[in-house]
Amino acid sequence: MQDTTYGCIEAGGTKFVCAVGRSPETMSPPTLIPTADPASTLQKVVAYFRQAEAAGGRLRAFGIASFGPAEVNPSSPHFGSILATPKPGWSNVDIRGTIADAFQVPVGFDTDVNGAVMAEAFWGAAAGVGIAAYVTVGTGIGAGVAANGRVIHGKRHTEAGHILPRRHPADSDFSGLCPFHADCLEGLASGPAIERRWGKSLSRLPRDHVAHDVIGWYLAQLAVTLIATTTAESVMFGGGVLQTPGLLDRIRAAAALNAGYWADNAELRTMIRKPSLGAMSGLLGGLLLAQRAGS
């Protein structure tokens, strides 16, 4: 390693993914740290990077692409902290500050989906795309939007996982599990919501189980909403739930119910897609954040 090597973190509700590198080609194999309580989790993250520095020298900067909701405004005194979250114990945890205090170098910070859409716009499926959106579906649901490679920020980061979708006819009895909104999109279609009402992850349910159509229906509404409100040319779906075989095609099929007004079916198949960087999108977003922080 050299002093142009960066520490990269994708902080998720299920696991923290850590690596070091100077570019996508030089990234170390990712190390996975299960997300437990904040103190023990961050202690293990710091220990990983201390070992990396002991082996290869001082890291120039860090980049953290984090689960949300999170404070992404650099002028806020709470920049880099998790805000009110359903994740037990993590509300108001200062992830960025913990890393900055431990290593005394610049630390870039944004949400995991914003990091992912940045990386896809820079190195992946959204390169050269005017407006692109990245959706992650796992422990929670979030979306990031980039215009010409720059993430759209406003008062806060986007909270597309908490839109209120139209209920699927076969899913009228489930009240939803979001502690803030009950049956918002995250409360209906996230990994925990799927397991709460069907007892298994979507990928473990039979291919003909109604859950596949229900979840495809809800996620299609998010795709349509993003395309209609941001004029996105590409909506990429990632995260653990999207590892379910056939789910992306179900999203496309359900979204096609709205075709003819702003897109035809052929366009939808190219607009609604997988990220080309795969599971590395968020971690490579951390690399971009680190590079920009350390420049």
N, C-alpha and C positions, 0 to 999 in steps of 0.2 A: 504493500500500500504506500501511497504518497500523501502529501498534505492536500491533494485535490480529491481525496476519497471522502465520500459522504455517508452518513448514517441515514438509513431509510426505514420508515415505520409505517405500516398500515395497521391502524388501531381499530379492531373490530369488536363487536359485542360478544363474539364467541372466541376469538383468538387475536393476538397481536402477531403480525408477521414482520420480522426484522431482517435486514441485510445491509451490506456495505458495498459500495462500488463507485465508479466514476462515470459509467454509461450503462445502457441496457446490456451491452455485450460483456461488461466486466463485473456484473453483479455477482456477489457470493450466493451460494445456495441459500434460499430463505430458511430462517429458523422460526418455528411456530411456538408461541407461548400462550397457553390457554388463558382466557380472560376470567380471572377470579376476582377477589376483592382488589381495590385500587392499590393498596400499599404493597401487597405481595407481587402483583402483576408488574407494577412499574419497577420494583426492586429487581426482578428477573430481567426486565428490559435493560436497565442500566448495567447490570452484571454482564449481559451479552455484549454490549458495546465496549465495556471496559476490557473484556477479553479480546475483542477485535482490535482495540487500540494497542494492547500489550503485544499482539502478534504482528501488527503492521504499521503502527504509528498513529499519530494524532489525526482525528477526523476533522475536516474543515468546517462542516456544518451538518445540521440535521434537517430532515423534512418529515413531517407527520401528516398523514392522510387519515383522519379520524372519523369514527362513527359519531353521530350527532344525537340530538341537537348540540351544537358547539358554537362558541363565540369566535367568529372568523374576522372580526374587525380589528385590525392592528392598533387602532387608536383607543380601543376599550381597555380598561384596567383588567378585564377578565379574558383578554385575548389568549386563546389556546386552551380554554377550559370547557369541559362538558357542562351544558346547561341542564335544565330539568329533564330527566330522562327516565323511561321505565326501567332501565338497567339498575337493579338494586345497588345502592352504595356509590354510584358513579356521578350523581349530580354534584356540580360545582368542583369536580376534580380538575386540577390544573395540570394537564398532561404536558403541555409545552413548557411550563415553568419548571416542572420536575427535571426534564431533560436539559434545559438551559442551565439550571443550577448545578447539575451534576457534571456538565462538560464545559461550561463557560465558552460556548461558541454560538453563532447565530442559529436559530431554529425557525424554519418555516412551518406554517400550520394551515390546514384547510380541512374540509370534510373529505371522507373517503371517496364519495362520488365525484366531488369536484376534482380531486386528485386524479381519479380514473379518467374523467372526460378530458382533462389536460393532457394526460399521457396518450390517450387515443388520438387526440388532435395533433399531437407532436410527432408520435411514432407509429400510430396504429390506424384503425379503421376510419377515423374521422379526419385524417390528414387531408388538407385541402378543402374540407367541407366548411361552408360558411357558418351554419348553426347546427350544433350537434348536442344530443342529450345522452347521458349515461344513467341507467337505472340499475340499482342493486336490490335484489330480493333475497333476504336471508333472515337473520334475527329481527331486522327491521326492514323498511322499504324507504329508499331515498333516491333522489335524482339530482344530477348536476347538469347545467347547461353552459355551453361555451359558444361564443360568437367569435369567429376568426381566431380561434385558439385561446381566447381570453375568457375566463370563467365569469359568469354574470353574478355579481354580488349587489345587494341592495341593503335594506335595513338589516337583514340577516341572510343566511344562505337559504336556498329553496327548501321547501318542506312538502314536496309532492307526495310523500307517503301518507300525508294526513288529509288529502282531499276526500270528499264524501262521494263515493261511487254509487251508481244505480245498483240495487241489489239483484243478484241472480235469482231467477224464479225457484231454483232448487236449493236456495240457501237463505230462506226467509226466517228460519228459526234461530240461527246462531246470532247472539247479541254482539259479538266482537269482543276483543280483549285489550284494545288500547285503553290505558288508564285515563287518558285525557278525552278521547272522543268515542270510545267503544267501537262502532262499526265504520271507522275511516278505512282507507285502503290498507294501511298497515295492520289495523285491527282485524281485517278479514283475510288478507292474502299473504302475510308474512309466514315464515317457517313455524314460529310458535302458534300462530292462529290455525294453521293447517293441522298441526299435531293435537291442538286442544280439541277440535271437533271430530277428527277422524282417527286419532290415536297413533298415527304414523306420519313420517315425512312423505311428501308427495311422491318421491321417487320409489318408495316402498309400497305404495298402493297399486293395485292392479291397473293396467293400462285402460281398462274400460270403466274404471271408477268415476263417478260423477265429479269427484274433486278436481280432476284434470280440466274439465270444461268450466267449472266454477272459477278456478284460479286463472285460467286463460282469459275468461270473460273480464275479470277484474283488472288484470294487467293490461289487457287491450284498451280498457277505458283510460288508463294512464297514458299509454302510447298515443292514443287519439288526442287526449287533452294536451300533451306536450307538443304534438305536431300542430294542433289548431291554435294554441296560444303563443308558441315561440316561433312558429314556422320552421321547426327543425327539419333538416334534410336527412338526418340519421338519428334513430333512437336505438341505442345499444342496451341489451339486457344482460346483466351478469349477476353473480351471487350464487349461493348454495342451492336455492330452490330452482334456479335455471339450469342446474345440472340434470334435471328430470328429462329423460328422452321424450321428444315430441312436444314439449311445452311451448317452445318458440313458435312452432307451426300453429298451435292452438291460439296463441296470441294473435298471430297474423290473420287467422281465419275469423276470429271474433272482431278484430279491427276492420276487416273487410265489409262488415255490415254498414260502415260509414263511408265506404268507397263510393265514388261517383260525384261527391261534392267537392273533394279536394285532392283525391288520388284514386288511381285504379288499383286492382289487385296486384298487378305486376310491379307497380311502384312500391306498394306496401311491403312486398317481399324483400325488396332491396333496402327500404328505409328502416324496417324493423329487423334488427340483426344482432348477432353476437359480437362482442368486442374482439378484435383480432389479437390483442395482447393477452387474452384469456385471464387467468387468475392473477397475472402480474400487473394488471392495469393500475390497481390502487397503490401497490408498492412502487411502481415506476412513477406514479404521481408524487409519491414521497421523494423520489430522487429529483424530480423537477423542482419541487418546493425547496429542497436542500440546495440545489444549484443556484436558485434565485436568491435564497437567503444569504449564501456565502459569496455572492459575486461582488 
